[in-house]
Amino acid sequence: MSKPACNRALTNEQYHRDLPSVLEGTDEEVYRLLAQEFDRQQNTLQLIAAENQCSRAVLAALGSVVQNKTTEGFVGARFHGGCEVVDCLETLAINRAREVYGARYANVQPHSGTGANQIVITALLEKGDRILSQAMDQGGHVSHGAPVSFAGKFFEVEHYSVRPDTFLLDYDAIREQALRFRPRLLICGASAYSRTIDFARFRAMADEVGAYLMADISHIAGLVAAGAHPSPVDYAHFTTTSTYKPGGPRGGLILVGRDFDTAFRGRSDGPGQPAGSRRAVPLWERIEKNTFPGFQGTPSLNNVAAKAVFFKEMLSSEYRTRQFGIVENAKVLAEEFVKMGYDVLTGGTDNHMFLANVANFQPHGATASGNRLTGFVVQHCLEDCGVIVNMNRLPYDRHNARITSGMRLGTPIVTKNGMRATEMETIAKLIDRILTRVEVQGDRQYRLDPGLQCEAREQVRDLCARFPLR
């Protein structure tokens, strides 16, 4: 009788080799959809300000065997065995994040930027406490306390606005609002604001009213890391960001600078409290305990590994140089739109993106029909031509969030793929050619000449072929 064949153990290289082929053989339908998404990204112009493109090294970490490990808690205090390797991975990610941002503390476990915000908010506040933040329709983010968000449902939120004449933050007005409202948490940072944010002035306001300051830098995190935008890390009590917007894996990050070991002030803490009645908990520990078990369970360790890879990339001179290129490309793109007569908010940009009020631009046929461009029409007619942007509600917009008057353009991906000022001029002229000739038939209805659509798609494909995914 012959002996049964032994299963030979695979090496690490063999186990992870040819993962796409393994997927194709197992689930052809999913493989086909992933291939279609690759083709979409390769053959269209990606100009969404909230998107970026991670490296193949980051993708490799995301698809690694570390995905199989489950644990809860933090390095050195896990609730599962077998954590010696992932402890090293998380420690590496933490140390690299601290180096990238000059922080004293880094928490790499949040599953998203929104999750990072919610961890900080619920670590600091009790139900009904007050938050002052930038309104979502004024350039803020939904997680900063919009009525539909977690924070908006459990805390008393008031929002500050940009000036209606310049669309810029009015720091004196925000200070007066803070003095009146007396928030326990002041939030700064935006998802649709194209100018430099003065974090020092926000910290001065927070100190004046006895509030904590949280800076959400998700959109400008790469610029901050490179010095292309001022850093809030030593001004804000807490700095939060997503890790995919600057070009890494999906996930979130919480940073603390000089305040990392400052004692947490509970609502019941005060001069009347007996000395020594409660151990002073430093801010970093408050955040850590509220991450687990307070807010989320096991971390996604494949994402933590990918974050470690990405933070190393962020320390490179190539990455830092690219961030200044992103800003320069955004400036050129905005300037081209201004020259062509578009209403660019604030007249330009200091960062990676800008907003344009397309409702103030009259394309072909608009005068006769009485219809004007909307963000919805712009987003969809450009997508028909292979140009990917997003509609965006503007401050004091007459349209709702499903239609909008705004178009938001960002340059992180096209810059990563090697495009420079010349290509920005080409892109601006291409978009103008499309928007000038679109026939607007309603807030959501339009007609685009099929010949123009084919010509535009061909131009986009040629441009993308010269600057492929990197």
N, C-alpha and C positions, 0 to 999 in steps of 0.2 A: 504494500500500500504506500503510495507516495505521500510525502508530507505536504501540508497546505503551504502555499506561498506566503512568505512574511511580507507585511506592509512595511515599506521602507520609509523612514521618517524624512521629511523634506527639510532642506535648509531654509533659512530666512529668505535668501534670494529666490529659491525655487518656489516658495510659498506665495511670494508677492509678485512673481513674474507673470506677465501676460494677463493681468486681471481683466482688461477689456475682452480678450478672447474667451476667458472663462464666462464672463457675463453673456456674451453673444451665444455661447453654447447652451447656457442655462435659461436665459429669458431674452429671446430675440426681439420681442416687442419693446421692452425697456431699452435694450441696446440700440434699437433703431431710433427711438426718441432722443436718446442721448447724442447719437450721431447727428440728428437733425438740429439739436441745440448747438452743437459744435459748429455746424455749417452756418447757422444763423449768426452766431457771434463772429465767425471769421469773415462773413460776407456782407455785414451791415456795419454802419458807423455807429458806435456806441457812445452817446453823448449824454447819458443820464448822470446827473451829478452825484447821486447816491450810490452809484455802482463803481466797481473797480475790477481788477483782474489779478488773481493770485498766481504765483509761480507754479511750475510743475513739481517743484520740491515740496511746496505746501500741499498740493494735491496728493502727492505720494504719502505724506504723513496722515492725511485725512483718510486714506484708504488702507491703513496699516492694521496689523493685528492688535495694536493697543486698544482698538475699538472694543475688543472682547472683555476688557478688564472693568469690573465694577468696584466702586468704593464710595465711601461717604466720609466727609470730614476733610481735614487739611493735612499737609505734610507733617509726619511725626505723630499724628493723632487720628489715624484712620479707624474706621469701624469694620474693616475687612482685612483679612490677611493677604499676603502676596503682593504688597505694595512697594517693595524696595525699588523696583525699576521706575514705576510711575511717580514715586516720590522724587526721584532724581530728575525726571522729565519736568514735573511741575516746578521744582526748585530752579531748574534751568530757565524755564519760561519766566518765572518771577524775576530772577536776577537780570535777565536781558531786558524785560519791560522797564524795570527800575533804571537801567542804564540808558535806554532809549529816551526816556522822559525826564531823567534827573529826579526821580521820585524816591521817597523814603519807604514807601509801602506799595505793593502791587498785588491785586487779587485777580487771577487769571481764570477763575472758575465761572463767571457769569455766562449764561448761554446766549446772550444777545446784549446789544447796547440798551435796549428798553429794559431788559432784566436787570442790568447794572443800575439803571436809574431807579427801578423799583426797590432794589436792595437798599440803596442809600436812603431813599425816601422813608421806607418803613423801618429802617434802623434808627432814624432820627425822630420821627413824628408819631404822635398818638392820634387816634381817630378824631377828626374835627380841627386839628391844627392847621395853621395857615401857610399857604404857598403863594409866592409872587413869582410869576414866570412870563415869558414872552408868549403872546397868544399864537396859536397855530396858524391862523390866517394872517398873522403879521410876520411870519417867518420862523416861528417856534416849532416845537415837535409835539406830536400827540401825547407822548409819555410825560410831558412836563405839566400835565394837569388839565388837558382838554376834557370837556364834560363826558365824552365817551370812554375815557381811559380809566384805568384802575385808580390813579391818583385823583382824578376828577370826581370820582364817586365817593371817596372816603375822607377827603380833606376839603377845607375851605380854600378855594383857589381864586385869586384875582390875577388878571393879566395886564401886562404893560404893552404898549404899542410903539410903532415907529411914527415919526413925524409925517403927517399927510402931505406936506409940501416937498420934502426931500427924501422920504422913505428911510431916513437914518434914525438910529437910536438916539433918543433925547435923554442923556444921563441925568440932567437936572430934574426933568419931569419924573423919571423913574425914582430918583431919590425922594422927591416929595411924596410920591405914591407909597413908597416903602415906609416913610415916617408916619403917614396916615394909617396904613393898613397893618403895620407891625407884623410882618410874616415871621414864622419860625424858620422857614427855609426860603432862600432866594435862589432862583435858577437862572443861569445865563447860558448862552450857546444856542445855535440856531440850525435849522435845516434849509433855510432859504433866505440867507442874508449875505450880501456880497462884499461887505466892508469889514475892516479890522475891528475886533471886539476889544474894548478896554477892560481887561479883567481886574486891574488894580482899582479902578473906580467902582466896580461892582463889589469888591471886597470892602472898600471903605464904607459903602452903603450898608452892607451886611453887619459890619462891626458897629455902625452907628445905631442900628435898630436891634442889635443882639440876636441876629439871625445867623444860621449856617449858610454857606455859599456852596452850591454845586455847579460846576461848569461842565456842560456836555459838549465835547469837542468832536463828536463822531464825524462830522463832515470835514473838519480841518485837522484831524489827528495826524495825518502824514505831514502836513505843512508845519504843524507845531513841532513834531519830532525833528524836522530838518532845520528849524529856525526860520522858515518862510512865513510864519505867523507867530506873534508873541505867545508864550506858554502861560497857562493859568495854574500850573501845578503847585507853585508856592504862594499863590494868591487864594485860590479856592480851598475850602476845607476838603472837598472831594472833587476829583476830576474823573469823568466817565467817558467812555467811547465804545463804539463797536470796533471790531477788528477787521471787518471786511471792507469798510469804506476806504481805509488807507491802503488796501491791497492785500489783506491777509485772509484767513479763513473766517467763516461765520462764527460769531461769538462776541463777548463783551469783555471789558476791562475796567477795573476801578483802581485809581491811583490816589495816593495821599502824599503831600509834600511835607513842609515844615510842621504841619499840624498833626502828624501821624500819631504822636504819643500824647496829645492834648486830651485831658479828661473829658468824657462825654457829659454834657449837661442835660439831665432829664427835666421834664416839665415840672416835676415836684422838687427838684434840687433847688436850693436857695440858702440865703443866710441863716434862716431859722432852723435848718436841718442840724441835728446833733452831730458834733465832730466825730468822725470815725464810724458813723452809723451805716455807711455803705462804701464798699471798695470802689475807688475811682477807676473806671474802665476807660482805657485809652480808645481813641476813635477807631484805630485800626482793628482792635479786638471787637468793638461793637459791630463793625462791618462784617468781620469774619463770622461771628456768631449768627448774624442775621442772614448770611448767605446760606449756611447750613447750621442748624436745621430750620432756620427761620423762613427761608424763601424757596430754596430749591434743594433737590436731593443730590444724586450722584452727578459729578461733573462728566462732561463728554471728553474723555481723556485723549481721544484722537484729535479733537479740536485743540486741546491744551498742547499736545505735541506739535500740531501745525502752527500754533501761536509761537511756540519757541523757535521754530524755523523762520517764521516771518519776522520776529523781533531781531534775529540775527541779520536778516536782509535789510531791516530798517537802519542798522548801524553802519551799513556800507556807504561809501562815498557815491556809488552809482544811484542808490535810492535817494540820498539827500539831494543830489544834483537834480534828479528828476522832479522833485517837489517844486523847485524853483521853475523848472520848465513847465509844469502844470499851470502855475500862476501866470507865467509869461504867455502861454497859449491862450488862457482864458481872457487875458487883457487884450490880446490881438483880436480874438474872436468877437469880444464885446465892442471893440473899437470899430471893427468892420460893420457891425450891425448899426452902430450909431451913424456911421458915414452914409449908410443906405437909407437912413430915415426912420429906423425903428426906435420905439420908445423904450430904451434900456433903463431900468430902475437904477437910481443913484448915478447914472451916467457912465457906469463901468463897473469894475470889480477890483478887489484886493486879494482874492483867493482863487478857488478852483472853479467857480460857477458864476453865472449871472442870470437875471430875470428880465424878460421883455414883455411889455404889455402889447400883445398882438391885437387887441381890440381897437387900438389906435392906429392900426395899419390897414389900409384899404387895398385889397387885391383886385384883380380883374373881375369886373362884373358886380362889385360890391355896391357901387353908386346906384346902378340901375335897380338892383334887388333890394337895397336898403339893409342888407345883411353885412355884418362885420365878422372878421375872424374871431374864433374862440380858441381857447387852449385845447379843447376836445378836437376841433377840426384840424388844428395844427399838428397835434400828436399823431392823429390817424392818417392824415394825408402824407406826412413825412415818412411814416412807417411804410406806407404803400410804395415809397421810393427807396426804402432801405436805410433811412436815417432815423435813428431811435432817440427820441427826446421824451420828456414828460410834460404834460400840462401841469400848471401849478397855480393855485389860488393866490392872488396878490393882495397886499394890504388894501382894505377898503374896496374890494372887488365887488362889482354888481352881480357877478355870477356865483353860483354855488360851487362846491368842491368837485362836482361831477361834470362841470362844464368849464369853468374858470375863464379868466381873461389872460392868463399868463402862460409863457413858455419858459422852462428852465433848462439851461444848457451847461454841461460840465465837461472838463477836459482830462480827467485822470486816465481813462483807458486809451484814448487816441495818443496821448503823450507817452504812455508806457510802450505803445507799439511803434514809437519812433517818429511820430508826426511833429512838425515844427510850424513856425509862423507861416510859411508858404502854404502849407496844407490847411491851416486855419482860414486863410483868405479864400482858398478854393471851396472849403466847406460852407463858409458864409455865403458866397455867391451861389452855390448850388441850392442852399435852403431858400435864399431870396427868390431864385428862379422858380422854385416850386410854389412858394407862398404867393408870389405875384400873379401866378397863372391859375391858381385854384379858384373854382367858382363856388362861392359860399351860398348855400341854399337854405340854411337854418343854423341853429346853435350846434346841431350834431350832423347836419347834412351838407354834403359837398359833392362836386364833380371834378375829377382830374383827368385831363386828356391822356388816353392810354399811350400815345406816342411819347409824351413827356415822361410818363412814368417809366417806360422801358429805357429811354435815354438816361434818366437819372439813375436807375438801378445799375445800368452798365457802367456809368461813371463811378458809382460807389464800389462796385466789384473791382474795378481797375485800381482804385485807390487802396482798397483793403488788401489786394494782392501784393501791392508794393510795400504795405506795412502790416504784415500778418500777425496773428496772435503770438505773444512771446511768453 
